[in-house]
Amino acid sequence: MDIVSYSKAAKVEREVKQARDSYASLDGRLDAVSVGNVVSVRLKTELPTVGEAGRLYLVRQDSSNQNESTTYTYSGGKYVKVGGDRVSNHPENGVINLNGTKTVIYSHPDTHSADMLTDGIHNVIMTLDEREKLSNIEREANHYTHPDTHSADMISDGETHVSMTWGERKRLNVIDPWESISDLVDYTDVVTYFAFDNQGRVIRQVVTDNYTEQLVREPVLTMPASPEGYAQDDSFLVISIGEIYRYDGLDFVQLPTLVDVIYQYDDEGRLVAKSITRLGTTPVQTNFQYIYDSYGNRIAVKKY
């Protein structure tokens, strides 16, 4: 017999006994029993001739059980004592199986006092003082609305984003844009190639990500006259012009770039002009002209 089911049945017997000892009338005794599915009689002979399946019958002085209180159910046309392995759990709350019959031994009331509730792990009860305190708090108290604008002075640096000072902004405004573009070479999926003149100066810089996984052969000075010796998808750099080509099996095809930069120098080797072309859906070209004083110091940069 399941200990939980047994304890529920024992609870019924205890309540009936308490009702019997505390109330004079049968109605008063039954009203004191918390379950609504129990018939209590003093002697077994007072049991109804035909019982009702699913109902408990309490005999308070059972002559067949040494005049002890005994619980019965009505099954198969006769009264059967409740006990032993004839009591088992039922999946519904407050219900057990007695002698194979579904029997309600407890029905939760529709309402009851909140005083019998205790705090749970996730939810707690509220006292009258707490309710009064809550009712006196105005709606949306301590509600905060962030202003549409505020000074940047209240912003502090985060892990991935930082604020900018006036000094940093002024310095950023005079930085050559190519310095920012050159940061592309720090990424693993972007490659930069250069073309140099006879004096070792960079005359062209090409940044691309279209051939990092292809086989790039030794750089060549000029375009090959024929594809002899090249296998399909072999790529090579033409260092005189800084361009990358791939042999597609039929012809040499120039690979696209992300950024293309052309440099120009004067007779004294100073950089005097630069053209930066960003390739995307629509190519964008930006030109720069560098101006020097009589001492060779760069004094201005014109962007157009």
Sequence and secondary structure as in RCSB ss.txt:
>XXXX:A:sequence
MDIVSYSKAAKVEREVKQARDSYASLDGRLDAVSVGNVVSVRLKTELPTVGEAGRLYLVRQDSSNQNESTTYTYS
GGKYVKVGGDRVSNHPENGVINLNGTKTVIYSHPDTHSADMLTDGIHNVIMTLDEREKLSNIEREANHYTHPDTH
SADMISDGETHVSMTWGERKRLNVIDPWESISDLVDYTDVVTYFAFDNQGRVIRQVVTDNYTEQLVREPVLTMPA
SPEGYAQDDSFLVISIGEIYRYDGLDFVQLPTLVDVIYQYDDEGRLVAKSITRLGTTPVQTNFQYIYDSYGNRIA
VKKY
>XXXX:A:secstr
  HHHHHHHHHHHHHHHHHHHH SSHHHHHHT S SSEEEESSGGGS SS  TT EEEEEEEGGGTTEEEEEEEE
TTEEEE  GGGEEE SSTTEEEETTEEEE     S   GGG    SS     HHHHHHHHTS TTTT     S  
 GGG    SS     HHHHHHHHTS HHHHHGGGGGSTT EEEEEE TTS EEEEEEE SSTTS B   BSS  S
S TT  TT EEEETTTTEEEEE SSSEEE   SEEEEEEE TTS EEEEEEEE SSS EEEEEEEEE TTS EEE
EEE 
